[in-house]
Amino acid sequence: MSKLKVIQLLPELNIGGVERGTKDFSKALVANNHESIVISNGGIFEKDIINNGGKHYKVPIHKKSIFSLKLSKVLKEIYLSEKPDVVHVRSRMPAWINYFAFKNLNSKPLLISTFHGLYSTPPYSKIMSKVDHMIAISETVKNYIKNTYKVPENNITTIPRGCDMSIFNNNPIDSKWMLEWYDEFPQSKDKIILTLPTRISSWKGVDSFIDLISLLNNDKYHALVVGPVAKSKRKYFNKLQNKIKTLNIENKITFTGSRNDIVNIYRFSDVVFNLSIKPEPFGRTTIEAISCGAKVVGWDHGGTKEILEELYPDGLVELNKIEDLKNITEKVSDRSYPSPKNNTFTSEKMVNKTIDLYHQLLISTSS
């Protein structure tokens, strides 16, 4: 296949699924002998882009302001200079700036967008559909795009997200890590570990998780909530803490805060949960946890449903049925109970499908 030059646009390169995905895809493009360029306002992954053989242009395309549209001139100049084959937009504000840059180009690259979420319906979001082709990260997202923006099905390709199996795998846990973990969290020793990996937010299902722990009348369980608490969520976090006190389960649940050793936490967990009340567009933590050998239990909707239907249908629970959640947790947390199938949602598959799609679309537009 011919060598491609691909430009990816996103607001910034800091922590997040879209950001990590952009960084990983840039690395994969270079590894597959293509040229990779990323345009963003920069961030912690900027160095990774460059160190892995990509190029980065720092342009403040992250600001949601009418004045940001002036940056279309900057994008146009980059496009004229770099002559990319593909421009791939991953966010709405950059998509708007790009729209005005494209208007003034005589020779236009192939324009792709990835819908990473269930975007709202105003005209601001519709810009993501004003492209040559759209990628949806799940069937949930594909159906949402079709119904919301009334675009033809053949203009959308579903390419699920994937995780890097060289990082997310079931390799043995280092004994030093285990000792340090038990030093920090002795309350989790000799317990069946139930983990909810999530930032603290009202729609992420922490309330349901607390309800579940209160119903498990057995000291053999210990629950972990792994993720950050933003300043804007402190009030909600305090409410959760009060609920835990009222239910008298303070010794059964630990909030670890943000951690950079999530892979080992997945490996160490018996059951990992995805209990988001709103449907997840995809559900990255679900595939990460399964890749690391954990069983996963989640509500029967959105991207989580799609993943579990394929890899671990035993872990599906009807939304908000807390008693069913308890019963399934007790069942699958038994260490003799079967584990999920091997993860099929890999970064390698996602990368190959995306590059193949670029080639197919370039061939069909040139013929």
Contacts in CASP RR format, 6 or more apart in sequence:
PFRMAT RR
TARGET T0000
AUTHOR 0000-0000-0000
METHOD contacts of the structure
MODEL  1
MSKLKVIQLLPELNIGGVERGTKDFSKALVANNHESIVISNGGIFEKDII
NNGGKHYKVPIHKKSIFSLKLSKVLKEIYLSEKPDVVHVRSRMPAWINYF
AFKNLNSKPLLISTFHGLYSTPPYSKIMSKVDHMIAISETVKNYIKNTYK
VPENNITTIPRGCDMSIFNNNPIDSKWMLEWYDEFPQSKDKIILTLPTRI
SSWKGVDSFIDLISLLNNDKYHALVVGPVAKSKRKYFNKLQNKIKTLNIE
NKITFTGSRNDIVNIYRFSDVVFNLSIKPEPFGRTTIEAISCGAKVVGWD
HGGTKEILEELYPDGLVELNKIEDLKNITEKVSDRSYPSPKNNTFTSEKM
VNKTIDLYHQLLISTSS
1 355 0 8 1.000
1 359 0 8 1.000
2 359 0 8 1.000
3 33 0 8 1.000
3 34 0 8 1.000
3 35 0 8 1.000
4 29 0 8 1.000
4 34 0 8 1.000
4 35 0 8 1.000
4 85 0 8 1.000
4 86 0 8 1.000
4 355 0 8 1.000
4 358 0 8 1.000
4 359 0 8 1.000
4 362 0 8 1.000
5 34 0 8 1.000
5 35 0 8 1.000
5 37 0 8 1.000
5 82 0 8 1.000
5 83 0 8 1.000
5 84 0 8 1.000
5 85 0 8 1.000
5 86 0 8 1.000
6 29 0 8 1.000
6 34 0 8 1.000
6 35 0 8 1.000
6 36 0 8 1.000
6 37 0 8 1.000
6 84 0 8 1.000
6 85 0 8 1.000
6 86 0 8 1.000
6 87 0 8 1.000
6 88 0 8 1.000
6 358 0 8 1.000
7 37 0 8 1.000
7 38 0 8 1.000
7 39 0 8 1.000
7 78 0 8 1.000
7 79 0 8 1.000
7 82 0 8 1.000
7 84 0 8 1.000
7 86 0 8 1.000
7 87 0 8 1.000
7 88 0 8 1.000
7 109 0 8 1.000
8 22 0 8 1.000
8 25 0 8 1.000
8 26 0 8 1.000
8 36 0 8 1.000
8 37 0 8 1.000
8 38 0 8 1.000
8 39 0 8 1.000
8 88 0 8 1.000
8 89 0 8 1.000
8 90 0 8 1.000
9 38 0 8 1.000
9 39 0 8 1.000
9 40 0 8 1.000
9 61 0 8 1.000
9 75 0 8 1.000
9 87 0 8 1.000
9 88 0 8 1.000
9 89 0 8 1.000
9 90 0 8 1.000
9 91 0 8 1.000
9 94 0 8 1.000
9 95 0 8 1.000
9 97 0 8 1.000
9 98 0 8 1.000
10 18 0 8 1.000
10 19 0 8 1.000
10 22 0 8 1.000
10 38 0 8 1.000
10 40 0 8 1.000
10 89 0 8 1.000
10 90 0 8 1.000
10 91 0 8 1.000
10 94 0 8 1.000
11 40 0 8 1.000
11 41 0 8 1.000
11 61 0 8 1.000
11 62 0 8 1.000
11 91 0 8 1.000
11 93 0 8 1.000
11 94 0 8 1.000
12 19 0 8 1.000
12 40 0 8 1.000
12 41 0 8 1.000
12 42 0 8 1.000
12 43 0 8 1.000
12 62 0 8 1.000
13 19 0 8 1.000
13 22 0 8 1.000
13 23 0 8 1.000
13 38 0 8 1.000
13 40 0 8 1.000
13 41 0 8 1.000
13 42 0 8 1.000
13 43 0 8 1.000
13 44 0 8 1.000
13 45 0 8 1.000
13 46 0 8 1.000
13 49 0 8 1.000
13 56 0 8 1.000
14 42 0 8 1.000
14 43 0 8 1.000
14 44 0 8 1.000
14 45 0 8 1.000
15 44 0 8 1.000
17 116 0 8 1.000
17 284 0 8 1.000
18 90 0 8 1.000
18 91 0 8 1.000
18 116 0 8 1.000
19 45 0 8 1.000
20 45 0 8 1.000
21 161 0 8 1.000
22 38 0 8 1.000
22 40 0 8 1.000
22 45 0 8 1.000
22 90 0 8 1.000
23 45 0 8 1.000
23 48 0 8 1.000
23 49 0 8 1.000
23 52 0 8 1.000
24 164 0 8 1.000
24 347 0 8 1.000
24 351 0 8 1.000
25 36 0 8 1.000
25 350 0 8 1.000
25 351 0 8 1.000
25 354 0 8 1.000
26 36 0 8 1.000
26 38 0 8 1.000
26 49 0 8 1.000
26 52 0 8 1.000
26 53 0 8 1.000
26 54 0 8 1.000
27 36 0 8 1.000
27 48 0 8 1.000
27 52 0 8 1.000
27 53 0 8 1.000
28 347 0 8 1.000
28 348 0 8 1.000
28 351 0 8 1.000
29 35 0 8 1.000
29 36 0 8 1.000
29 54 0 8 1.000
29 351 0 8 1.000
29 355 0 8 1.000
30 36 0 8 1.000
30 52 0 8 1.000
30 53 0 8 1.000
30 54 0 8 1.000
32 351 0 8 1.000
32 355 0 8 1.000
34 355 0 8 1.000
35 54 0 8 1.000
35 55 0 8 1.000
36 49 0 8 1.000
36 53 0 8 1.000
36 54 0 8 1.000
36 55 0 8 1.000
37 54 0 8 1.000
37 55 0 8 1.000
37 56 0 8 1.000
37 57 0 8 1.000
37 78 0 8 1.000
37 82 0 8 1.000
37 84 0 8 1.000
38 49 0 8 1.000
38 54 0 8 1.000
38 55 0 8 1.000
38 56 0 8 1.000
38 57 0 8 1.000
39 56 0 8 1.000
39 57 0 8 1.000
39 59 0 8 1.000
39 61 0 8 1.000
39 75 0 8 1.000
39 78 0 8 1.000
39 94 0 8 1.000
40 46 0 8 1.000
40 56 0 8 1.000
40 58 0 8 1.000
40 59 0 8 1.000
40 61 0 8 1.000
40 62 0 8 1.000
40 94 0 8 1.000
41 58 0 8 1.000
41 59 0 8 1.000
41 60 0 8 1.000
41 61 0 8 1.000
41 62 0 8 1.000
42 56 0 8 1.000
42 58 0 8 1.000
46 56 0 8 1.000
46 58 0 8 1.000
49 55 0 8 1.000
49 56 0 8 1.000
50 56 0 8 1.000
57 78 0 8 1.000
59 71 0 8 1.000
59 74 0 8 1.000
59 75 0 8 1.000
59 78 0 8 1.000
60 68 0 8 1.000
60 71 0 8 1.000
61 68 0 8 1.000
61 71 0 8 1.000
61 75 0 8 1.000
61 93 0 8 1.000
61 94 0 8 1.000
61 97 0 8 1.000
62 93 0 8 1.000
62 94 0 8 1.000
63 93 0 8 1.000
64 93 0 8 1.000
68 93 0 8 1.000
68 96 0 8 1.000
68 97 0 8 1.000
69 96 0 8 1.000
69 97 0 8 1.000
69 100 0 8 1.000
71 97 0 8 1.000
72 97 0 8 1.000
72 98 0 8 1.000
72 99 0 8 1.000
72 100 0 8 1.000
72 101 0 8 1.000
72 103 0 8 1.000
72 104 0 8 1.000
73 101 0 8 1.000
75 97 0 8 1.000
75 98 0 8 1.000
75 101 0 8 1.000
76 101 0 8 1.000
76 104 0 8 1.000
76 105 0 8 1.000
79 87 0 8 1.000
79 101 0 8 1.000
79 105 0 8 1.000
79 109 0 8 1.000
80 105 0 8 1.000
83 109 0 8 1.000
84 109 0 8 1.000
85 109 0 8 1.000
85 110 0 8 1.000
85 358 0 8 1.000
85 362 0 8 1.000
86 109 0 8 1.000
86 110 0 8 1.000
86 111 0 8 1.000
86 112 0 8 1.000
86 358 0 8 1.000
86 362 0 8 1.000
87 98 0 8 1.000
87 102 0 8 1.000
87 109 0 8 1.000
87 110 0 8 1.000
87 111 0 8 1.000
87 112 0 8 1.000
88 112 0 8 1.000
88 113 0 8 1.000
88 114 0 8 1.000
89 95 0 8 1.000
89 98 0 8 1.000
89 111 0 8 1.000
89 112 0 8 1.000
89 113 0 8 1.000
89 114 0 8 1.000
89 128 0 8 1.000
89 131 0 8 1.000
90 113 0 8 1.000
90 114 0 8 1.000
90 116 0 8 1.000
91 116 0 8 1.000
92 119 0 8 1.000
92 124 0 8 1.000
92 125 0 8 1.000
92 127 0 8 1.000
92 128 0 8 1.000
95 113 0 8 1.000
95 127 0 8 1.000
95 128 0 8 1.000
95 130 0 8 1.000
95 131 0 8 1.000
96 124 0 8 1.000
96 127 0 8 1.000
98 111 0 8 1.000
99 127 0 8 1.000
99 130 0 8 1.000
102 108 0 8 1.000
102 111 0 8 1.000
110 132 0 8 1.000
110 133 0 8 1.000
110 358 0 8 1.000
110 361 0 8 1.000
110 362 0 8 1.000
110 365 0 8 1.000
111 131 0 8 1.000
111 132 0 8 1.000
111 133 0 8 1.000
112 131 0 8 1.000
112 132 0 8 1.000
112 133 0 8 1.000
112 134 0 8 1.000
112 135 0 8 1.000
112 357 0 8 1.000
112 358 0 8 1.000
112 361 0 8 1.000
113 128 0 8 1.000
113 129 0 8 1.000
113 131 0 8 1.000
113 133 0 8 1.000
113 134 0 8 1.000
113 135 0 8 1.000
114 134 0 8 1.000
114 135 0 8 1.000
114 136 0 8 1.000
114 137 0 8 1.000
115 128 0 8 1.000
115 134 0 8 1.000
115 135 0 8 1.000
115 136 0 8 1.000
115 137 0 8 1.000
115 141 0 8 1.000
115 144 0 8 1.000
115 145 0 8 1.000
115 281 0 8 1.000
116 137 0 8 1.000
116 281 0 8 1.000
116 282 0 8 1.000
117 137 0 8 1.000
117 141 0 8 1.000
117 144 0 8 1.000
117 281 0 8 1.000
118 140 0 8 1.000
118 141 0 8 1.000
118 144 0 8 1.000
118 278 0 8 1.000
118 279 0 8 1.000
118 281 0 8 1.000
119 125 0 8 1.000
119 128 0 8 1.000
119 148 0 8 1.000
121 148 0 8 1.000
126 149 0 8 1.000
128 134 0 8 1.000
129 145 0 8 1.000
129 149 0 8 1.000
129 151 0 8 1.000
132 361 0 8 1.000
132 365 0 8 1.000
133 155 0 8 1.000
133 156 0 8 1.000
133 157 0 8 1.000
133 357 0 8 1.000
133 361 0 8 1.000
134 145 0 8 1.000
134 151 0 8 1.000
134 155 0 8 1.000
134 156 0 8 1.000
134 157 0 8 1.000
135 156 0 8 1.000
135 157 0 8 1.000
135 158 0 8 1.000
135 159 0 8 1.000
135 354 0 8 1.000
135 357 0 8 1.000
136 142 0 8 1.000
136 144 0 8 1.000
136 145 0 8 1.000
136 156 0 8 1.000
136 157 0 8 1.000
136 158 0 8 1.000
136 159 0 8 1.000
137 158 0 8 1.000
137 159 0 8 1.000
137 160 0 8 1.000
137 161 0 8 1.000
137 281 0 8 1.000
137 282 0 8 1.000
138 158 0 8 1.000
138 160 0 8 1.000
138 161 0 8 1.000
138 281 0 8 1.000
138 282 0 8 1.000
138 302 0 8 1.000
138 303 0 8 1.000
138 306 0 8 1.000
139 158 0 8 1.000
139 303 0 8 1.000
139 306 0 8 1.000
140 279 0 8 1.000
140 280 0 8 1.000
140 281 0 8 1.000
140 282 0 8 1.000
140 302 0 8 1.000
140 303 0 8 1.000
140 305 0 8 1.000
140 306 0 8 1.000
141 158 0 8 1.000
141 281 0 8 1.000
141 282 0 8 1.000
142 153 0 8 1.000
142 156 0 8 1.000
142 158 0 8 1.000
145 151 0 8 1.000
145 156 0 8 1.000
146 153 0 8 1.000
146 156 0 8 1.000
157 353 0 8 1.000
157 357 0 8 1.000
159 350 0 8 1.000
159 353 0 8 1.000
159 354 0 8 1.000
159 357 0 8 1.000
160 282 0 8 1.000
160 306 0 8 1.000
160 307 0 8 1.000
160 345 0 8 1.000
160 350 0 8 1.000
161 282 0 8 1.000
161 283 0 8 1.000
161 284 0 8 1.000
161 287 0 8 1.000
161 345 0 8 1.000
161 350 0 8 1.000
162 284 0 8 1.000
162 287 0 8 1.000
162 345 0 8 1.000
162 346 0 8 1.000
162 347 0 8 1.000
162 349 0 8 1.000
162 350 0 8 1.000
163 284 0 8 1.000
163 287 0 8 1.000
163 288 0 8 1.000
163 291 0 8 1.000
163 343 0 8 1.000
163 345 0 8 1.000
163 346 0 8 1.000
163 347 0 8 1.000
164 346 0 8 1.000
164 347 0 8 1.000
165 291 0 8 1.000
165 343 0 8 1.000
165 346 0 8 1.000
165 347 0 8 1.000
165 348 0 8 1.000
167 263 0 8 1.000
168 263 0 8 1.000
168 266 0 8 1.000
168 287 0 8 1.000
168 288 0 8 1.000
168 291 0 8 1.000
168 292 0 8 1.000
168 343 0 8 1.000
169 291 0 8 1.000
169 292 0 8 1.000
170 267 0 8 1.000
170 291 0 8 1.000
170 292 0 8 1.000
170 293 0 8 1.000
171 267 0 8 1.000
173 264 0 8 1.000
173 267 0 8 1.000
173 268 0 8 1.000
174 264 0 8 1.000
177 261 0 8 1.000
177 264 0 8 1.000
178 268 0 8 1.000
181 188 0 8 1.000
181 264 0 8 1.000
181 268 0 8 1.000
182 188 0 8 1.000
182 189 0 8 1.000
185 224 0 8 1.000
185 254 0 8 1.000
185 256 0 8 1.000
187 222 0 8 1.000
187 251 0 8 1.000
187 254 0 8 1.000
188 222 0 8 1.000
188 224 0 8 1.000
188 254 0 8 1.000
191 220 0 8 1.000
191 221 0 8 1.000
191 222 0 8 1.000
192 220 0 8 1.000
192 221 0 8 1.000
192 222 0 8 1.000
192 270 0 8 1.000
192 271 0 8 1.000
192 333 0 8 1.000
192 335 0 8 1.000
193 221 0 8 1.000
193 222 0 8 1.000
193 223 0 8 1.000
193 224 0 8 1.000
193 268 0 8 1.000
193 269 0 8 1.000
193 270 0 8 1.000
193 271 0 8 1.000
194 212 0 8 1.000
194 213 0 8 1.000
194 221 0 8 1.000
194 222 0 8 1.000
194 223 0 8 1.000
194 224 0 8 1.000
194 269 0 8 1.000
194 270 0 8 1.000
194 271 0 8 1.000
194 273 0 8 1.000
194 329 0 8 1.000
194 333 0 8 1.000
195 223 0 8 1.000
195 224 0 8 1.000
195 225 0 8 1.000
195 226 0 8 1.000
195 265 0 8 1.000
195 266 0 8 1.000
195 269 0 8 1.000
195 271 0 8 1.000
195 272 0 8 1.000
195 273 0 8 1.000
195 289 0 8 1.000
195 294 0 8 1.000
196 205 0 8 1.000
196 206 0 8 1.000
196 209 0 8 1.000
196 223 0 8 1.000
196 224 0 8 1.000
196 225 0 8 1.000
196 226 0 8 1.000
196 272 0 8 1.000
196 273 0 8 1.000
196 275 0 8 1.000
197 226 0 8 1.000
197 227 0 8 1.000
197 262 0 8 1.000
197 265 0 8 1.000
197 266 0 8 1.000
197 272 0 8 1.000
197 285 0 8 1.000
197 289 0 8 1.000
198 204 0 8 1.000
198 205 0 8 1.000
198 206 0 8 1.000
198 225 0 8 1.000
198 226 0 8 1.000
198 227 0 8 1.000
198 276 0 8 1.000
198 285 0 8 1.000
199 227 0 8 1.000
199 228 0 8 1.000
199 229 0 8 1.000
199 230 0 8 1.000
199 233 0 8 1.000
200 206 0 8 1.000
200 225 0 8 1.000
200 227 0 8 1.000
200 228 0 8 1.000
200 229 0 8 1.000
200 230 0 8 1.000
200 233 0 8 1.000
200 236 0 8 1.000
200 237 0 8 1.000
200 240 0 8 1.000
200 255 0 8 1.000
201 233 0 8 1.000
201 236 0 8 1.000
202 236 0 8 1.000
203 276 0 8 1.000
203 277 0 8 1.000
203 278 0 8 1.000
204 275 0 8 1.000
204 276 0 8 1.000
204 277 0 8 1.000
205 275 0 8 1.000
205 276 0 8 1.000
205 277 0 8 1.000
206 225 0 8 1.000
206 240 0 8 1.000
206 275 0 8 1.000
207 240 0 8 1.000
207 243 0 8 1.000
208 275 0 8 1.000
208 277 0 8 1.000
208 320 0 8 1.000
208 322 0 8 1.000
208 325 0 8 1.000
209 223 0 8 1.000
209 225 0 8 1.000
209 273 0 8 1.000
209 275 0 8 1.000
210 240 0 8 1.000
210 243 0 8 1.000
210 244 0 8 1.000
210 247 0 8 1.000
210 249 0 8 1.000
210 253 0 8 1.000
211 322 0 8 1.000
212 322 0 8 1.000
212 325 0 8 1.000
212 326 0 8 1.000
212 329 0 8 1.000
213 221 0 8 1.000
213 223 0 8 1.000
213 249 0 8 1.000
213 252 0 8 1.000
213 253 0 8 1.000
214 247 0 8 1.000
214 249 0 8 1.000
215 322 0 8 1.000
215 323 0 8 1.000
215 326 0 8 1.000
216 252 0 8 1.000
216 326 0 8 1.000
216 329 0 8 1.000
216 330 0 8 1.000
219 252 0 8 1.000
221 252 0 8 1.000
221 333 0 8 1.000
222 252 0 8 1.000
222 253 0 8 1.000
222 254 0 8 1.000
223 252 0 8 1.000
223 253 0 8 1.000
223 254 0 8 1.000
224 253 0 8 1.000
224 254 0 8 1.000
224 256 0 8 1.000
224 265 0 8 1.000
224 269 0 8 1.000
225 253 0 8 1.000
225 254 0 8 1.000
225 255 0 8 1.000
225 256 0 8 1.000
225 257 0 8 1.000
226 256 0 8 1.000
226 257 0 8 1.000
226 258 0 8 1.000
226 259 0 8 1.000
226 262 0 8 1.000
226 265 0 8 1.000
227 255 0 8 1.000
227 256 0 8 1.000
227 257 0 8 1.000
227 258 0 8 1.000
227 259 0 8 1.000
228 257 0 8 1.000
228 258 0 8 1.000
229 237 0 8 1.000
229 255 0 8 1.000
229 257 0 8 1.000
237 255 0 8 1.000
244 250 0 8 1.000
244 253 0 8 1.000
256 265 0 8 1.000
259 265 0 8 1.000
262 288 0 8 1.000
263 288 0 8 1.000
263 292 0 8 1.000
266 272 0 8 1.000
266 288 0 8 1.000
266 289 0 8 1.000
266 291 0 8 1.000
266 292 0 8 1.000
266 293 0 8 1.000
266 294 0 8 1.000
267 292 0 8 1.000
267 293 0 8 1.000
267 294 0 8 1.000
269 289 0 8 1.000
269 294 0 8 1.000
270 294 0 8 1.000
270 295 0 8 1.000
270 333 0 8 1.000
270 335 0 8 1.000
271 294 0 8 1.000
271 295 0 8 1.000
271 296 0 8 1.000
271 297 0 8 1.000
271 329 0 8 1.000
271 332 0 8 1.000
271 333 0 8 1.000
272 285 0 8 1.000
272 286 0 8 1.000
272 289 0 8 1.000
272 294 0 8 1.000
272 295 0 8 1.000
272 296 0 8 1.000
272 297 0 8 1.000
273 296 0 8 1.000
273 297 0 8 1.000
273 298 0 8 1.000
274 280 0 8 1.000
274 283 0 8 1.000
274 285 0 8 1.000
274 286 0 8 1.000
274 296 0 8 1.000
274 297 0 8 1.000
274 298 0 8 1.000
274 299 0 8 1.000
274 304 0 8 1.000
275 298 0 8 1.000
275 299 0 8 1.000
275 325 0 8 1.000
276 299 0 8 1.000
276 304 0 8 1.000
277 299 0 8 1.000
277 319 0 8 1.000
277 320 0 8 1.000
279 301 0 8 1.000
279 302 0 8 1.000
279 303 0 8 1.000
279 304 0 8 1.000
279 305 0 8 1.000
280 302 0 8 1.000
280 303 0 8 1.000
280 304 0 8 1.000
281 302 0 8 1.000
281 303 0 8 1.000
282 303 0 8 1.000
282 307 0 8 1.000
283 303 0 8 1.000
283 304 0 8 1.000
283 307 0 8 1.000
286 296 0 8 1.000
286 298 0 8 1.000
286 303 0 8 1.000
286 304 0 8 1.000
286 307 0 8 1.000
286 308 0 8 1.000
287 307 0 8 1.000
287 311 0 8 1.000
287 343 0 8 1.000
287 345 0 8 1.000
289 296 0 8 1.000
290 296 0 8 1.000
290 307 0 8 1.000
290 311 0 8 1.000
290 312 0 8 1.000
290 340 0 8 1.000
290 343 0 8 1.000
291 343 0 8 1.000
293 339 0 8 1.000
293 340 0 8 1.000
295 312 0 8 1.000
295 314 0 8 1.000
295 315 0 8 1.000
295 332 0 8 1.000
295 333 0 8 1.000
295 337 0 8 1.000
295 339 0 8 1.000
295 340 0 8 1.000
296 308 0 8 1.000
296 311 0 8 1.000
296 312 0 8 1.000
296 315 0 8 1.000
296 340 0 8 1.000
297 315 0 8 1.000
297 316 0 8 1.000
297 317 0 8 1.000
297 325 0 8 1.000
297 328 0 8 1.000
297 329 0 8 1.000
297 332 0 8 1.000
298 304 0 8 1.000
298 308 0 8 1.000
298 315 0 8 1.000
298 316 0 8 1.000
298 317 0 8 1.000
299 305 0 8 1.000
299 316 0 8 1.000
299 317 0 8 1.000
299 318 0 8 1.000
299 319 0 8 1.000
299 320 0 8 1.000
300 308 0 8 1.000
300 316 0 8 1.000
300 317 0 8 1.000
300 318 0 8 1.000
300 319 0 8 1.000
301 319 0 8 1.000
305 316 0 8 1.000
307 345 0 8 1.000
308 315 0 8 1.000
308 316 0 8 1.000
309 316 0 8 1.000
310 341 0 8 1.000
310 344 0 8 1.000
311 340 0 8 1.000
311 341 0 8 1.000
311 343 0 8 1.000
311 344 0 8 1.000
311 345 0 8 1.000
312 339 0 8 1.000
312 340 0 8 1.000
312 341 0 8 1.000
314 328 0 8 1.000
314 331 0 8 1.000
314 332 0 8 1.000
314 337 0 8 1.000
314 338 0 8 1.000
315 328 0 8 1.000
315 332 0 8 1.000
317 324 0 8 1.000
317 325 0 8 1.000
317 328 0 8 1.000
318 324 0 8 1.000
331 337 0 8 1.000
END
